[in-house]
Amino acid sequence: MKKTKQQLVLNKGTEKFIFRYESGCEDKLLDALIEQAKDRRTDFDWFDAAVLSFKLTQSLIGQADELLSRNTDAQIHAN
């Protein structure tokens, strides 16, 4: 399976937080969100980490639904 580049973006006031990752490496992204929330040098906080992790979850659910739909369509056409 080919790994594709993904990104999550959070605009917060005048700041923009961009997290880029490869599909399949979502665990590393979550680790990065935690580290960023712990870092007191930025305005990125735990709420921001929660928002982006929710967006990540929604994206993964959408991708899973798309794969299931494709597999179902392929089975219908094969029969």
C-alpha positions in Angstrom: 0.0 0.0 0.0 1.4 3.4 -1.0 1.9 5.9 1.8 0.4 9.2 1.0 1.3 12.6 2.5 -1.3 14.0 4.8 -1.6 17.2 6.8 -3.7 18.7 9.6 -3.8 22.5 10.0 -5.0 24.5 12.9 -5.4 28.3 12.6 -5.3 29.9 16.0 -5.4 33.7 16.1 -2.4 34.8 14.1 -0.6 31.5 14.4 -0.9 28.5 12.0 0.0 25.0 13.2 0.7 22.6 10.4 1.3 18.9 11.1 2.4 16.8 8.1 2.6 13.0 8.2 2.4 9.9 6.1 -0.6 7.7 6.1 0.0 4.8 8.4 2.1 7.0 10.8 -0.9 8.5 12.7 0.6 7.3 16.0 3.6 9.5 15.4 1.3 12.4 14.7 -0.5 11.9 18.0 2.8 11.8 19.8 3.8 15.1 18.1 0.5 16.7 19.2 1.2 15.7 22.8 4.7 17.1 22.7 3.5 20.3 21.2 0.8 20.7 23.8 3.4 20.1 26.6 5.6 22.8 25.1 4.9 26.1 26.9 6.8 28.1 24.3 3.8 28.1 22.0 0.1 28.8 22.3 -0.8 25.3 21.2 -2.6 23.7 24.1 -4.4 20.5 25.1 -7.7 21.7 23.6 -5.9 22.2 20.3 -4.4 18.7 20.5 -7.9 17.3 21.1 -9.4 19.2 18.2 -6.7 17.9 15.8 -6.9 14.4 17.1 -10.7 14.5 16.5 -10.1 15.8 13.0 -7.6 12.9 12.5 -10.2 10.4 13.7 -12.9 11.8 11.4 -10.5 11.6 8.5 -9.6 8.0 9.3 -13.3 7.0 9.6 -13.9 8.6 6.1 -11.0 6.7 4.6 -12.3 3.4 6.1 -15.8 4.1 4.8 -14.4 4.7 1.3 -12.4 1.5 1.4 -15.4 -0.5 2.6 -17.5 1.1 -0.1 -15.0 0.2 -2.8 -14.7 -3.4 -1.6 -18.5 -3.7 -1.5 -18.8 -2.3 -5.0 -16.0 -4.7 -6.3 -17.8 -7.7 -4.7 -21.2 -6.7 -6.3 -19.6 -6.3 -9.8 -17.7 -9.6 -9.4 -20.9 -11.6 -8.8 
